[in-house]
Amino acid sequence: MPSVLAPLDAADADRALRRELYFFTLYRLFEAALLVFFLFGPVTGLIEPLRHALLARSIALSYLFIAALLFVFGRTGDLRAQTLTGIAADLFFGFLAMHTMPAAGTGVALMLLFNVGAASLLLPPRFGFGAAAVAVAGLFGEYLWSLLEADGPSRTLAEPMMFSVGYMAIATLTSILGRQMRESYDLAERRGAEAAHLGEINELIIRRLRTGVLLVDRGDRIRLANEAAMLLLGDAGESVDLHGHRSLAVAAPELARRLERWRQDGTHQDSPLQLAPDLPEVVPRFTRLLAGSEQVLIFLDDTSLLSRHAESMTLATLGRFSASLAHEIRNPLAAINYAVQLLEESDDVPTAERRLLEIIRQQGIRMNGIVENVLGMARREPAKPEHVELIGFCRLFVEEYLESHPLDLDTLRSSGNVARLPVLIDPRQLHQVLTVLVHNALTYGRMPGEPARVTVHVYADESSLPCIDVLDRGPGIPESVASRLFRPFFTTSSHGTGLGLYIARELCRANQATLDYVPMPGGGGCFRIRLVGSHTLLAA
């Protein structure tokens, strides 16, 4: 998962300052109301004499009206536009008030200090410093304006200079603070998005777990359940109690009883439990969500998955052991076969004993085939796919098989309903698979007392995928046996190893092909290989 998310939009970060804008507009409204109070209230003498009385009262009322509008509409709209409009109104009406009310000029300049700082906090740095610069220019502009008046300025030049330093200082500090607030909000949003993303991933992992997971509260109500748990509970998992809650006691009474015993004495019962008919057995495990919490997590381990896992581990161990054992058998077996060949070439061996040598040689060949099968299972060599023309390949395979395996009365032929069928496959491994299938069909695919008739049929199915059917005219395979055909070491013959079909299917999988047994309605058996076309790429 990427640890860095896309940066947030500036408008999203500005929303973090919306509350500060509200207090800024409230302060502006208070400023305007204060001016109106001094000009129209019972204490009008506090800011007299006025330089322009009518203009001062008009400015105060206009500022109050603008401040009220900004306060009312300050919760909506763009934050930057609202702030720029507000600081522009503050400076315009503020400096006019300073000029028309000389006695209150210092107080107005002092109140504008907060306005400049608030604007620098809410605006990007260039706008914040711009507002401070406009405020400084307004101070000196009002001072020069007063110089032009007949009565002259009521303040010295030092006062606007000191206020100018204060405006620039407060703009700098609040601008830095505003940037840090935006960065903090941006970081918080990033971390929140990452946490939400991790939560979604965790939820997906739990939902896709093969182990059933239930979260149950103190009242045995099912609060959460992943897909595996719902499948293991069956239809009962959707049932609810009288209060509309999914109750564990209703969905799985025995599981609820085990949970209650675990809560009382903390003991687990490891015996498998079937929560619903026709569903696999499970082994429940209990753990508290948090230390001292009344909520309990229930893990339902599917025993069939555990059995398959144990079987795969056993097969892997057995495969390594078998490969080692087969390798040790090959050397003495080769010596035995070589000695038999020398004895068969000797003239000193009586004719009656040559039959015994032939039996030894045949059994030696059979044992060597068993060793090769075991080593083939252990090697699992990767496929080396090539472009193969399937019709010609199967025709050539049948011809070679007939030359190396005399069939007497049995028949083996190839057929196809297309002229050419290109595929991408390892020809050596396909040859090995067909050898296994044809050998099994010739050996077991015959009716009692009748010769075997085997056909290697090549065609393209309804999805245009190339297929090979190895067909026989035998009694077929019972359904109970067909479900176990491809398991390693499963065989119905006293002379077989049970590895041929297993290795054949594994070789097909290595080439992205499938091998299945297909029962024939008219009798006989069919092993179907479904391959990939020549345009399909195999994974490395």
N, C-alpha and C positions, 0 to 999 in steps of 0.2 A: 504494500500500500504506500503511495507517495506521502511523505511526511510534510510537504509544503503544499498548501492550498493556494488557489488564485487569490491575489489581493482583492480586498473589498473596494467597492466603488466609493468615491468621496462622499456621495450623497448618503450612503449607508453610515459612514462615520459621522457625518454631520448630525444624524438623528440622535446621537448620544448627547449633543449639546442643546437639544430642543428645550429641556427644562431650564437651562441657564438663560436661554432667550426669553422664556416666560418671565423670569425674575427681572431681566433687563427691561422689558416693556412695562412691568409693574413699577419699577423704580422711575422710569421716565414719566409714567402717569402721576406718580407722587411728586416729581419735580414740577410738572406743569400745574398740578393742583396747588402746590405750595406758592407758586408765583401768583396764581389767581387769588389765593387767600390773602396774600399780602397786599394786593392791589384793590380788592373789593371787600375784604373782610373788615372786622372791627379794629384791626391793628394796622391800618394803612400808614400810619406815621412812621413805622419802623424803617421803611425804605425811601423815605422822602429826603431831599427834594428830587422830583422826577425831571429828567431833561426834556422828554417829550411824553407828556402824560397820556395823550390819546393813542399815540403809537405804542406805548408800553402796554396799555390795556388791550389793544388789538393783538399785539404779539402774544400776551399771556393766554387770551382766549383761543387764538389760533393754535398755539402750541398744545393746549389742553385737548382741543378737538382732534388734532393729529395723533397725539399720544393715546387718546381713547381708541381711535381707529386701529392703530398698531397693536394695542393690547387685545382688542377683540379678534383681529385677524392674525395675531402672532402665532397661533397654534397650527396654522395651515400655511401652505406655500413654501417656497424655497427659503432655507435658512439664510443663505448668503444675501439674497435680495432683501429679505426682511431686515437684516442687520445693517446693510448699507443704507437703506431708506431711513432707518431709525437714527443712525449716527449723523446722517446728513441733516435731518430735521433738528437733532439736538444742537449741532454746531451752528446752524443757521439761526434758529430762534434764541439760542443761548447768547451768542455774541450780540444780537440785536437787543436782548434784554440787558446785557452788560452796558451797552451804550445808552440806552434810554433810562436805565436805573443806576446811575453812578454809585449810589450808596450801597447797592447790593452787588456791585460788579465782582468784588473779591469772592463773595459767597457763591455766585453763579459759576465763576471760573473753577472754584473748588469742587462744586457738584459735577461739572463737566469732566473732572478728572476720572470719576468712576465710569462715565459714558465712554471715554476714550479707551480705558482699560478693558471694559466689557466688549467693545467692538474688536479690539485686538485679540481677545480670547476666542471670540466666535468666528472671526474671519481668518483666512490664510495670511501668512506674515506680510506679504506685499500690500494687501489691503489694509491690514492693521497699522502698519507704519505709514501708509498713505493717509489714513484717518488722523493719526497723530500729527503728521506734517501739516495737514489742512487746519488742525486745531492750533498749531503754533502760528501758522500764517494768519489765522483769524485773530489771535491775540494781538499780534503786531499791527494788523489792519485796523482793529478797533482802536488801538492806541493812537495810530496816525490819524484816524477819523476824529478822535477827540481833540487832537492838536489843532485841527482845522476849525473846530467849533470856537465860538466867541469866548466861552468860559474856560477853555483849555482842559487838559486831562486832569482827572481827580487822583490819578495814581502816578507813581514814578516809573521810569523805564525798567527799574530792577524787578518790579512785580511781574510783567509779562515774560521777562527773561527767566525768572525762577519757575513760573508756571510751565514755560516751554520745556525746561529740563525735566520737570515732574511728568509732563505728558509723554515725552520720549522714553523716560525710564519705566513708567507704568505700562506703556505699549510694548516695550521689550520684554518685561517680565511676564505679562499676561500672554503675549504671543508664544513664548517658550512653554508656558503652562498649557495653552491650548493645543500646541503640537503634541505635547506629551499625553494629553487627554485623548486626542485622536489616535495616537499610536497605541495607547492602552486599550482603547475600545476595539481597534483593529486586531490587536493581539488576542483580546478576549473572544472576539468573534471567530478568529481562526481556531483557537483552542476549542471553542464550542462546536464549530463545524467538524473538527477532527474527532472530538468526543462523540458527536452524533454519528459520524461515519464509522467509527470503531464500534459503536453500539449496533449499527445496522449490520456490520460484518459479524459481530458476535451472535446477533439474533439469527442471521443466515446460517452460521455454522451450527448453532444449536438446532435450528429447524431441520437441517440436512443430516444431522447425526443419525447413524443407524441405531444408536442406543436411545431408547425412549426416555424422555425427561419430563417429569411432572413437578409442578410447584403447588403444594397443598398448604392451606392455612390451618389454624388451630381447629376450626370447625370442619375439617376434612373437605373443604370446598376446593375444587381444582381451579387454580388461578391461571396457570399457564401450562401448555402441553405442546410439545413439538410433533412433527408429522409422524415420526416413528412411534411415539406413544399412542397417538390416535389410531394408528393401524393396529397396534397390539391390543388396544382396548376394544376395537371393533365398533359395532353400532352402539354398544352400551356407553361409549365415551361421549356420545352426543346427548344422552338423556339428562334431564334436569330434575331437581327435587320440587317440592311444593312452592318454594320461594323463588324458583326460576334460576337457581344456581346449579352448576354441574357438580354433583356430589360424588366423592370417591366411593362412598358406601353404596351408592346406586350403581355406579359404573363397574366397580370391581369389589364386591363385598369381602372376599378373602384377602385381597391386598389391603383393604382398610383395617381388617382384623390384625394383620401382621404389623401394620404401621402402629396401631394402638399398643400392641405388645412391645414394640421397639421403644415407644415413648415411655412405657412403664419401667422396663428393666434394661433397655439398651441392647438386647440380643437380636441377632439376625438369624433368620431361618433360611438356609441355603438351598433347600429343596426347590426344584422348578415348580412353576405355577402357570396354569393355563387360564388366561383372563377371559377368553371367549371360545366357543366351539370353532373348530376348523382353523384355529390360529396357533402359531408356534408357542411353545412354552417359554417363560421368561424367569429370570432370577432377579428379584427386586433387591435394591440396596438403598439405604436411607441415610441422609445427612442433613443437618440443620443448615439453613441458608446463612445465618450468622450465629455467632456464639450467643446463647441465651435466647435466640429467636424462636417464636412459635411456628414459623414457616419452615416447611421441610421439603427438600428436594428428593424425589424418588427417581432412581435410575433403573430402567428395565432393560436388562441384558438379554437379548434374544439368544436362546440356547442353540438354535440352528446356526447362527453366525459364529458362535464360539466353537461349535463342532467343526464347521468348515475351516475355521482358522487353525484349529488343532490338527485337522486332517492335512492342511497344506504344509504345516510345519513338519508333520510326520513324513509326508511325501518328500519334502526337501531333504530331511535327514536320511530317509531310506534311499533316496536317489544318490546322495553322496556315498553312502555305505555300499550300495549296489555297484556303483561305478568302480570303487576301489576293489571290491571283491571280484568283479568281472575282469578287471585288468590283471589280477593275480591268477585267474583261471586260464587266461588266454595262453600263457607260456606253456604250462603242462599239457593243455589241450592241443596246441600245435605240435608238440613232441609226440603225442599219442597218434595224431593223424598222419604224421610223417612216418612213424614206425609201421602203421598199418599199410601205408602205400608200399613200403619196402617189402613187407611180408607178402603182399599180393603179387609183387613182381618176382618173388622167389619161386623156384621150381620144386623146392623141398617141402612145400606146404601141401598136404593131401587135399584132394578135391572136396572131401566131406567137410573139411575145416574152413574152406574158403567162404562158405556161407556165414560162418561166425565172424570172419574178418569183414564181410560186407555189412553185417549188422553193426559191428563196432564203428565202421566208417560212416554209416548213415546216422548213427546216434551222435558221433563226433560232429558231423555237419550240423545236425539239429542243435546241439549244445552251442556251437559257434554262432548260430543264428540268434539264440537266446542272449548270448553275450553281446552281440552287436546291437540288439534291441535295447538292452540295458544301458550300454554306452551311449547310444543315440539319444535316450531320454535324458541322460546326465549332461551331455554336451550342450544341447540347445543352441546349435550354431545359428547365427543370424542369417536371414535370407539375403540372397544376392540376385535381385530381380533382373530379368532380361525381357526383351520383347520376343514373344513366342507366338507362332501361328498355331492355334490350338488344334485344328482339324488334322493338319499334317503331323503334329506331335503325337496325338493319340493313335493315329494310324501306324506311325513308326513304332510306338511303344508296343502295340499289339503284335506287330511282326517280330520284334525282338523277343518278346515274351514267349511266343510260339516256338522260336528257334531254340531258346534256352530251357524251356519247360515243355517237354512232350506231353500232350494231353490225352493221347489214346482216343477214346470215344467222346470226350468232352469237346465243347466248341467255345471259341472266344473270337469275337469280331468287334469291329468298330463301325460306327454310323454317325451321321450328322445331317442336319437339315439346312446348312448354309455352306457356301463354297469356301469362305475364309472367315476366321474369327481370331483377331489379334488380341493378346492379353499380355499383361506384365506380371511375371512370376519367376521364381527360381526354378529352372527346368530340372535340376537335380533333385530338389525336394518334391516337386510335383511327380517325378518318376517314382520316388520312394513311396509317396502316398498311393498312387495308382497300383503299385506292386502289392501293397498291403491289401487294398480293397479287392483287387482281382483274385489274389490268393485266397482270401476269405470267401469270396463268392464261389470259386471253384471247389473249395473244400466243404463249405456248409450250405451253399445255395443249390441244393439238388434234392429231388424227391427220392425216396428210398428205391433203390434198384434201377434208377434212371441216370443217364449222363447229365452233367451240368451244362447249361447253356447261358453263357455270360456275354453281355453286350456293354461296350463302352460307348455311350451315346453323347454326342457333343451338340449343343444348341445354345441359342440366346433366349432368355426368358422374357416375360412380358415387360420387364424394366430394361430390356436390352443388355442385361448382364450375362456374360458368358458362363455356361454351366456344363458340368460333366456328370452324367448319371451312370453309375456302375450297376447294371440290372442283372438279376438272376431269376430263375424259374423254380426256386426252392419253396419250402413251406412258409417262408417268412419268419419274422422274429416276434415273439409274444410281447405285448405292451409292457409287462412287468420287467422283462429283460431289456427292452429297447431303452428304457429310462436310465439304465446303468451301463450302456454299451461303451461309453467313452471314459468311464472311470478307470484310473490306472489299476492294474492287477486284477481286474474283473474279467473272468472268462468262464465259459460253460464247457470248455474242453479240458480233458485231463492232460493234454499235451501242449496247451497254450500257456503263454505267460501273462496275457491280459494287457500287454503293452502296445500291441500293434495299432489298434484304433486310437488309443490315447495319443501316441506319438504322431499319428496321421493328422489328428485334429490340431495338435500343437503346431505342426508344420504349416497347416493351412492358416492358422491364426497369424503365424509369423509373416505370411504373405498377404495379409488382410483379406483372406478368403474364409469361407465357412464350410464346415463338413457336418452334415446331418443325415440321420436315417429317416427315410420316407416310406411308410407302408404303402403297398400297392393294392388297390381295390380288387384286382383280378387275380391276386396271388403273387407270390414272389417278394423279393426285397429290392430296395433301391437305396444306395448311398449317394447323396448329391453333394457335389462340390460347386459352390457358387463363388466365382472369382471376380476380380476387378478388371475393367477394360484397360487397353493399352495407354489411354490418356490419363489414368489416375496415378498420382504420385504416392509412393509408399513413404511412411515416416521412417526416420533413421532409427 
